[in-house]
Amino acid sequence: MKQDEPDGRSCAQKGYNWILVAFLAIAAFFLFTEHRAHLLGALPFLLLLACPLMHLFMHGGHGGHDTDRSEK
């Protein structure tokens, strides 16, 4: 088995990677353009959902408001 490149991959294998990247980019473009109305229509609901999730994960709960942290 002949190796054309120092990293062990042949030129054909590198070409297949570029074909895969191009295919995925084209597929992502068409998915976005065809489903843009659905995605942008759900955006207000996602923003409303973000409020309780941020409160839950970023606020740290309500148990520690009345404790004095200087007693450590």
N, C-alpha and C positions, 0 to 999 in steps of 0.2 A: 504494500500500500504506500503510494507516494504522497508525501506531504509537501504541498506547495508553499505554505506559509509557516512562519516560525511558531505560531500558536497551535499548530496541528490541524487547522481547518483548511480545506481546499477552497479555491475561488468559487466553486459551484455552491458550497455550503454557505458562504458569505452572501452570495447572490440570492439564495432562498430566504435568508433572513430579511433582506431588503424587500423582497416580494411580500413576505408576511407583514412587515411594517406598513407597506403601502396598502395592502388589502385591509388591514385593521383601521388605518386612517380613513379610507374610503367608506368602510362600514360604519365607523363612528360618525362621519359626516352625514350619511343618509339616515342613520338612526336619529340624530339630533334634528335634522331638518323635517323629517316626517312626524316626529313626536314632540315637536317644540310646543304645540298648543297644549298638549297634555302636561308637559313638564312645567311650563310657565303658569298654567291654570292651578297647579297644586302648590305653587310657591307661597301664596298667602297662608295656606294651612300649615306649611312647613315652618313658616316664621312663628305662627301661633304655637306650634308644638315645641319650638325651641325655647320659649319662655319657661315653661315648667321644667324642662330638662336642664336648662342652665341653673335654675333655682335649686334643683335637686343635687346636681353634681358640683356646682361651683360655690354654692353658699355654705356647704358643710353642715347642714341641718340646723335645728333650733335648740339643741341641748346645751350649747356652750355659751350662751349670751350672758348669764348672770354669774359666771365664775370669775374669780380674781386670778389673773395669770401671774401676778408678782409673788405668789406664795411658793413658787417652784424652788 
